[in-house]
Amino acid sequence: MESELLKFDVAELTHMEIYTPNPDGTVWFFKEILGMTETARVGQSVYLRAYEDSYQHSLKITERNEPGLGHMSFRASSKNALDRRVRALEKSGAGIGWIDGDFGHGPAYQFVTPDNHRMEILWEIEEYHAPESERTVLKNRPQKRPTKGYPVRRLDHAMLMSKDVAGNKNLFMNELGFKLSEHILKEDGTDLGIWLRVTNTVNELVFTEDDGTDEKGLGRLHHFAFLYGNTQNLYEVAEILTEHGLEIEAGPFKHGISQTTSLYVYEPGGNRVELYGDPGYLIFNPDWKPVTWSKEEVEKAIMFFGSPLPESFFKKGTPAVKSSLFSK
């Protein structure tokens, strides 16, 4: 019974925290360009949400000296599920301990990946209720589609850079019940990259090998992503990004892994943001066999069609070090 419950104990990705040395620029980008709504300011942090996100925020922006990941937060499927996962995390040695909560949510149990990416899992969370002026006649959506910027719909996933892909695979699959959708294998049969999910989408969390540095525990962020829902959206937002002098690193193009269409841009604080057009395929098969790509197929796996990826895509993450995402 315990092993069956494991598959369902983590329900969803709820929010991300990012660090930025340019908080005004970063907040401007997400509010004025991507049409996100500010819901709170606490200390050095600003809390934002996209118009189809369920909760008070999906993005926390915190001022720091350099860009990078603050933490990722996942919601358990129940209070009992949270208790089970906390026990497993404590036994695994990954656990840090409980925090009382943060804006919009109650107590959360924090833990770290083998690369020192900070994570948390929680149950108690506050749903978003729009003010009267932002209420929509669509009863299945939290608020009206914003008229400012070119608004994204919801938070989708994050890709993290790793010195221990195998360790992360073990932690998230064996202790938290994530499922493997697709992966890239090296010649020795070990994983170069893993695409993990808890819902029917292909991924909420991705780990890829950061093999350009001997340093461990850097907790590096490659990118995090918001969904639009249509490939044409990417061409339209690309015009807006270009008009405002924002650096589009790659795209629009189509991924092989996940079949999504994508565009990558750097927000003013230096973090890479992915914008999803076509959200790709969904997985309903309970006996899904992970799709395997070889190292020689990396570029086709990442980019099914489109212009060649720049070298920065394979090297750059936050915080910055001289590194390479994939050996080429």
Disulfide bonds with the S-S distance in Angstrom:
none
